[in-house]
Amino acid sequence: MTSLTEFFNKHEDDALKGISHKNSIIKRNIIAHMAVNGECTLSELTKQLHISVPTITKLVQELVEENIVTDNGKVETPGGRRPNIYGLANSAIYFVGVNVGRDFMGYVVTDLQNNMILEQMDPTFELLDRPQCLDRICTNIEEFVSSCGVDRGKILGLGVCMTGRVNPTTGRSYKYFTSSEESMREIIEERVGIRTLFENDTRARCYAEYSCGKAKDENDMLYLHLGRGIAIGIVMEGKLYYGKSGFAGEFGHIPFFDNEKICACGKKGCLETEVSGIAIEEKICSLIEKGVNTILREKYDRKEPIHIDDIIAAAKNDDNLSIELIEEAGEKIGKAVAFLINIFNPETVIVGGNMAAAGDYIMLPLKSSTNKYSLNLVYKDTKFRLSKLNENANAWGVAMLIRNQVIKCGASGFLTSLGGAITLPVALPANVLSVLYMQLQMIAAIAHMGGYDLQSDRVRTLVIACLCGNQLKEVLKQAGIKVGTTLTAKAIQRLSAVLFNRINRTVTMRLLSRFGTKSAINLGKAIPLVGGLIGGGFDAYSTQIIGNKAKEMFILEARHMENGEVVVEVIDVSHDEVD
C-alpha cells in the first residue's frame, strides 16, 4: 500500500522511470486536484488533467484500493447515466502545526480541509536562547507527533512558528539559536523526520486570520500583533508579504520616538520602547515605586512580576492607572497605524495579541488616533476588528501554510529555482512536465545571470512570458508594453501591476489559442504557490528558440543599455480591459 508521503516525494526518486514515473506524476496531480477542488467525477478529472478516460479510471481505482481516494457513490444528474464521485479519504492526510511562544508551546493536528483534529498546550515551556532549549523544542515536537494518535506516515508536513525574526526561505531564526551551523528547520527535520516549514509567529497568525477568520473574503489586510512585542502580518492581493529578505512586518522597530531608551534590537526610540507590553510593564512598576496608587501595588510589594495580562485585568477592574497606561499606548499605536494604512490602504486591520484583551480600552484610542493622523479617504474604507481566534491560532496558521506548500508543490511534482516555487497548473499534462521544468529552469538561470531578482513577481511573470518564444514582443505589445530596446530590471519595477496582469492574461490567451480549445492547457485552474502569479503551460516552440528569446530579454539587450536609458513606451491600457 502506498502512502501519501511516498506520493509527494516520489519525484525525488531517480529509480522511477517510464510508465511508472508518468503514472506517479498523474496520481499526484489527481490527489492535488482533489485537495484544491474537492470531490469530482472521472469525467471532470479527464477534462481537467487532459488524460484519457481509461488511464484516469485505472489510476483512480488504484488510489481507492490504497485508501487514499474514496468512492462516494453516484452523483445526481438531470438525466442520463449517473457517474460516481470521488474524493480524498478524510483520514488520508494530516498536517502538524507548532507554535513556540515565549512562555508556552502550542500544538495542532489538522486535516486536508484545515479542520482542527487535535489541539494541545504546554504552559511549562520557556523560550531561552540556549542549546538545551532547542533540544527541548525538538523533543516536545517528537513526543507530540508520536502521541497525537495519527499515523506518522499520514503526516505530510510539519509547520513550526516562533517569535522574533524568522526567514522561511533559509529556515533560520535570527534572534534565537543563531550559533548553530544548521538552520532550525534542518535540525527539526533531522530529529522529527517530517518535511518542515519554519515561519514567524505573527505571519502564521496573520494567515490564520486571513484563511479562517472573518477576513477570509478580503484580499488586503493587516494583522497587528500587540503583545510583549509589536509586529504586523501583511496580506496583499491574497498573499502573505515577506519582503526581499523575508523580514517584512517588523513594525515595532520603527524609530518612532525621540527618546534614549534602548530597544531589544539595539536601537533607540523604537515603537516598542514605549507602547509594547514590556514597556507598559516597566512603566507601571516605575510609577508604583514613585508612590502612584494602583490595585497592583500589593503584587509589586510581594516582589511578584507584573505581567501585561495583570495590567489588563486591573483595567477591567476600574484601576485608573492601568486604564491610563493602556489608553496612552493605544493613542500612540494608532498614530503609527495611520502610517500603515496610508501606505497599504488595507480593507481590514485586525488587532490581536495579549493587549487585544483590553478591548475598548485599547481599541477606542487606537481608532481615534488613526482617524486623526490618517487620510480620511483611506480611513473610511478600512475596517478595524479584534481577533476572535484563540492563542493557538499561530499553530493553526503555520499548519495551513505547510499544507499549501506540500500540496501545491506536489501538484507540479517539483520546485523550480524561481525564488522558491513557481506557479504551475493542476491541469498540466504529465507528458510535458519534464520539458516545462527544463525550459523554466533555463530561463530562470538566464535571468539570474543577467542580474534580475527572481524573487520579484514581475520578473517571474516575464520569465513565464518567455515561453511564448518568437511571439514574446508581440505578447508584451498586446499587454500594453512596447519595448524599444529592452526592459531592464529597474524599468520592470516601474511598470504598473495593471500591465503585468495584462501580460498574465495575454500569455494565457496566447497559449490557449495555440493549442486550440480541445487540447488547451487549463491555465484558469492554476494553483498559485509562494510568490507565484500565473500558471505555466507547455510551449510548442523549441527550447533553443525560447532560450534565445530569454537571452535577448535578460542579457544581450540589457548589456547594450548599461550606459544608456531604457526605451519603454507604455500603451494606454484601462483597468476595465484587465479586469
N, C-alpha and C positions, 0 to 999 in steps of 0.2 A: 504493500500500500504506500502510495506517495503522499508526503505531507506538503502543505503549502509552503513551508520553509524551503523545501527542496525545489519546488517550482520557481520560487523567486530568486534562487541562487544558481539555477542550472545554467544560466547564460555565462557563468564564470567557469563552467566545467568544459575543458577542452576535449574531453572524451566523447562528448556528444557530437555526432556528425550526421550528415544527410537527412533522411526522413525523420529520424528520432529528434534531431535538433529542430527541424521545422515544426514538428508536432508539439514539441515542448514550448516553442515560441507561441504557437497558436493557442495552446492551453493557457498560457499566462495571459494572453490577450483576452480570452474568454473570461477568465477569473477577474481581470481588471475591469472589463466592460461591465460585468455584473456588480462589481464593487462600487462603481461610479453610478450606474444607471438602474440598478436594482434588477428585479425579475424580468425575464424576456423569453420569447419563444425561439425555436430553432430557426424559423424564417427570419426573425429580426437579427439574430446573430449572423446568419448568412449574408444578409443585406449590409450590415454594418461592418463586418470584417472582410467581406469580399472573398469568402471561402466557400467552396462547393458544399451543397447540401449533404452528400454522403460523408465528407470529411468532418463537417460540423457535428453531424449526428453521431458518428463514431467516437469523436473525442469528448463530446458532452457525456455520452454514455459511460466512457471510461472514468470521467470525473465523478459521475454519480456512484459508480462502483467503488471509487476511492473515498467516498463520503465527504467529498469537497463540495459538490453540487447536489442539490435535491430536486427531484421531480415533484412539483407542487400541483400536479393534476391538470385537468382541462381548463382552458380559459373560455369564458363566454364570448361568443361572436354573434353578429347579426344573422348569420346564416352560413350554411356550408359546414365543412368538417371542422370540429373544434380542436385546435392544437394544444399540446402540452406546454406548460410554462415552467421555467427553470430558474433557480436562484441559488445563491451560496448558502451552504448549511450554516445555521446560527452558531454552531459550535466548531466551525471550521477555522476561524481566525480570531486572534486576540492581540491586544497591544497593552503594554505596561507603561504607566507614567509615574515618575517620581519627582517630588518637589523637595529640594534640600534647602530648608529655611534656616534662619539664624538660630532658632530655638526649637525646631521640630523637623521631622521628616514626614511627608505625606505620600501615600501610595494609592494608585488606582489600577484596575484592570478594566479595559473597555473592549467591546466587540466591534465588528466591522461597521455597524451603524452608529458608532460612538456612544452606545448605551453603557452606563456605568454597571459593571458586573460585580465589582468588589472595591471597597474603599477602606483604608486604614490610616491611622495616625500614630506617630511615635513622639510623644511630648518630652521624652527624656533626652533627646538628641540636642547637642550644642555644636554649632559650626565654629571650628577653630582652625587657624592656618597651621596645622601640624600634620605630619605624615600619619600619625595614629588616627586622626580624624578621617583622613582619606580612606584609610584601611577600614574604618568602621562603616563609612558610606557604602563601600563595595560589599562588605559583609552583610549589612542590612538589606541591600538590594537582592543579594543572593538568597538570603533567608526568605524574603517576601516572595520571590519568584518560585522558590521551592515549596512554599506553604500555601500559595494562593488558590490551590485547587484546580489549576489549569495545566494541561499537558504542556511541558516546555516546548515541545515540537510544534505546537499550535501558536506560539507567541512569535509573531513576525518581526516585532520591533520593540525597542525599549527607549523611551524618551526620558531624559533627566534634565531638570532645570534647576538653576541656582542663582542666588543673588550676586550682584557685582557684575563686572564687565566680562562678558562671555561672547566668544566668536564661534558660531556654529560651524563655520567652514573649517577652521583649524581644530575645533573641538577642545579648545583651551579656555580656562579661566585666567584672567589677567589680574585677579585680586587674590585668589586663594590657590595654594599648591603650585606656585609658579616655578619652584626649583626643580620639579620633575622634568626629565628629558622627554618622557612620553606625555602626550596630551591626556587630559582627564577622560575624554571619550575612549581613547585607546586602552587606558587602564581598565575602565569599566567593561569594555567589550572583551578583553582578555580574561577578566575574572568571572564575568557572568556568561559569556558565550552567546550573546544576542546582539544583533545589529543595533547600534546605539546612536541617538541624536542628542547632542549636548546643547542646551539653549539657556538663554537668560530668562529668569522667572517672570519679569514684567512682560516680556514679549509673549511668553507662554500664556499668561493670564489674559493679555490683550486678545490673543487668538481664541481663547475660550469664550470671552465676552462676544467676540465677533461671530463665532460659529454657533454658539448655543445660547447666548444671552439675547436680550432684546435688540441688539444691534445687528442681528444676523441678516436683516434685509437692507442694511446700509453699507455702501461701498467705501465711504471715507469716515474714519472715526479715530479718536484719540482716547487711549486709556491712561488716566492719570493715577499713578500709584502714590498714595500718601501714607507712608509708614514711618519707620525709624529713619529711612532714607526716602528720597523722592526721585521718581523716574517716570517715563512715559513709554507706551507702546503705540505704534503708528500703523494704521491700515490705510493704504492708498489704492484706490481702484480695486479693492477686494484682495489686496496682497499686503503681507507684512513688509514694512520698510526697514531695511537693515543698514543702508549706507555703504560707502566704499569698503570700510574695514570691519563692518558687522557690529559697530558700537552705537548706532543711532538710538536716541532715546535718553541720553544722559542729561536729562532736564535739570536735575538737582545741582549740576556743576556749572550752570550759567553764572558768570560773575555779576550777580545782581545787586549786591550791597557794597557800599564803601565802608567796610569795616576791616579790622585786623584779625578777625577770627580765622584760624587755620582749619580748613576743611579736611576731611579724611583723605581727599585726593592730593593734599599738599598745597593747594592754592588758597588764596584769601578771598573772602567776600562771596563765596558760592551761595546759591539759594538755600542749600541745605543748612548752612551755618546759622540761620535764624528761624526757619519755618518747618524743619523736619521734626519727627517725633523725638529724636535725640536732643535737638536744640530746645524744644519745649520742656523736656525733662530737666535739662540743665538750668533753664530759666526759672522754673518753679522752685527748684532746690535753692537757687541763689536768693530768690525773693523770700522764701521761708527763713533762710539764715538771717535776712535783714529784718525779720520780725513781721512780715506781711501775714495776715490771718488767712487760714485755709483749713478745711477739714482733713487735709493730708498731713498736717503738722505732726500728728501722733505717729504716723508711719515714718516720717522723717526722723523724729526723735528716737525711735526704736532702731535707727540706722538701717532700716529696710529700704531697698531700692524702690524708687518711684518710677513706674513704667507709664508710657503714654496711655495705655489702657486704663490705668488708675485715674489719670487726669480726666479722661473722657467720662468715666463713671462718676467722678466728683462733679463734673459739669452738669451731668444729668440729675445730680442730687442738689442742684442750685448752688454750687460753690462758685462764688463770684470770681475769684482769682483764676480758676480753671476755665470758666467761660470766657473771661477776658483774654487769656493767652490763646485759646483756640480761635476765637474770633479775629484776633490780631493776625494770627498765622493765615487764616482764610483770606483776609484782605490782601496780604502780601502775595499769597499764592495766586489769587485772582488777577492781580496786576501782571504777573508773569504769564499766566494763561492767556491774557489778552494778546501778548506777542504771538503765542502759538496759534490762536485761531485766526489772527490777521495773516499769518504765513500760510497755514494749511487749509483754512476755510472748511473745517470738517462738518459733517452732518450732525455728529454727536460727540460729546465729551463725557466719558464715563469715569466716575471717581470711585476708586477702591483703595484697599489697604486699611491698616488699623485706624487711621484718623477718619475714615469714611463713616465709622460707627458713631461719630459725633453728630451725624445727621444735619439738621438745620443750623446747629451751632457753627459748623464749618461751611456748609453749602450756601447759606444766605449771604454771608460777607464775601465768599468767593465769587458768586454770580454777580453780586452788586459791583464789586471791584472790576471784574471782567467787562461788564457792561460799560463802566465808567471809562476804561482805558482802551477798549477795542473800537473798531469801526462799527457804526450802527448797522450798516448793511450786512456785515459779516455776523455780528452777534445775534441779530434777529432770526437768522437761518440756522443757528446752532442750538441743539438741544443738550441739556445737562441732565445727567442721571447718576444716581448712586448705584453701585454694583449690587446685584442681588445674589451673586454666586458665593458659595462658601469659600473658606480659606484653602481648601484643597483643589480649587479650580485651576491652580497653576499646574498641578499634576495632570489634570484632565486635558488642559490645553496642549501640553507637550506630548501627551499620548496621541492626540489628534494630529499633531504636526508630524510625528514619526509614522503614523498611519498613512497620511497623504504621501509622504516621501517614499515609503516602501511600495505602496500600491501603484502609484503613478510611474515610478521607475520600473517596476515590474511589467507595466503595460508595454513599454518600449523594449524591454529586455536588456537595456544598457543605459549608462550615463555617458554623456559627452563631456568634453573639456570646456564647454562654453560657460565658464564661471559656475559650474555646478551641474545643473540639469537643464537641458533644453526641452522645449515643448514638442511632444510627438502625439499623434492621434492614436486613440484606441483602435480606430478602424484601419490602421496601417496594415497592408497585406504582408504576410510573413515572408514572401519571396523577395521583397525589396529591402528588408531591414538592413542586411549587410551592406548593400550598395549605398543606401542613405547614410548609414553610420560613417562609412568611409568618406563620402563626399562632404558631410558636415564637419568631420574632423579635419579634413584637408582645408576647407575654407576657414575654419577657426584658427588653424595653425598659420595660414597666410595672413589673416587679420592680426594675429598676435605679433608676427614678425614685423608687420607694418606699424606697430606701436599702438594699436587700438585696444581699448578697455573692453574685454569680453564680459565684464560684469554689467556693462551698460545695456539696458533693454533696447535702445535704439541701434546699437551696433549689432546686437543679436538679430534684430529684425532684418538688417541689411545682409547679415550672413545667410539667413534663410532665403532672402531675395536673390542671392547669387545662384540659387538652384535653377533660376529661370534662364541661365546661360546667356545666349546671344540676345535675348529679349530683355535683358536687365535694364538698359537705359530706357527702353520703351515703357517698362513697368514703372520706373521711377517717374517718368514723364506723366503717365496716366495717374499716378498717385499725387501729382501736384508739384514735382521737383524736376527741373530741367538743369542738368549738370553741364557746365561749360568745360570744366577740366576735371575736377574730382571733388568728392566730399571728404574733406579732412576730418580728423577726429573732433577738432574744435568746431567746425561747421556743423557736424552732425548734432552736437549738443544744443546748438542754437535753433535748430528746426523744431517746430511745434509737435506736440503729441497728436494733434489732429492729422497732420501729414503722415505720421507714422502709422496711425490707424488706417489711413487710406492705403498705405503701402501694404499692410497686412491683408486688407480686403482685395486689393488688386492682384497680389500674389496668389491668393486663394482662387480668384476667378480665372487667372491665367492657367493655373494647373488644372482646374476643373474643365475649362474649355479645351485644353489639350487632350485630356483623356476621354472627353465626352461624358454624357450623363450616366451611362450604364456602368462604365468601368472607373469612374472618377473616385478618387480617394475622398472620403468624407471629412474634410477639414473642419467642418462645423462641429464635429464631435471631438475635437482636440481636447486633451487634458492639459491645463496649464500647470507646469511644475515650478520649482523655485525660480523666480525671476523671469519665467518664460512668457512669451506673448502670443504666439500663434502656433498652429500645428504645421509640421513639415510634411512634405509629400515626396514621393518618388519622382525624380526628374528624368525625363526622357532623353535629354541631351547627354553626350558623353562626358565622362569625368574630366577629360582633357579640356573640353570647351569650358566647363564650369570652373575648372582651376584657372584657366586663362582669364576669365572674367573677374574672378576673385582677385587675381594678381593685378589686373588693371585698376580695380577699385581701391584696393587696400595698400598696394606697394608702388607700382610703376608710376601712376599719375600723382600719387602722394609725394614721391621724390621730386617730380617735376615742379612741385609747388612749394618746396622747402623755403624758398626765398621770395615768394610772391603771395599775392592774395588769391583766395579761392573764388572761383566764379560760380555763384549759385543763384539761380533765378527761381523764386517760389511762385508758382502759378496760383492764382486765386482759387481757393477751394473752400466752399461754405461748409459749416458744421452739418447742415442738412444732408449734404452729399455723403457724409461719413457715417452718420447715424443709421 
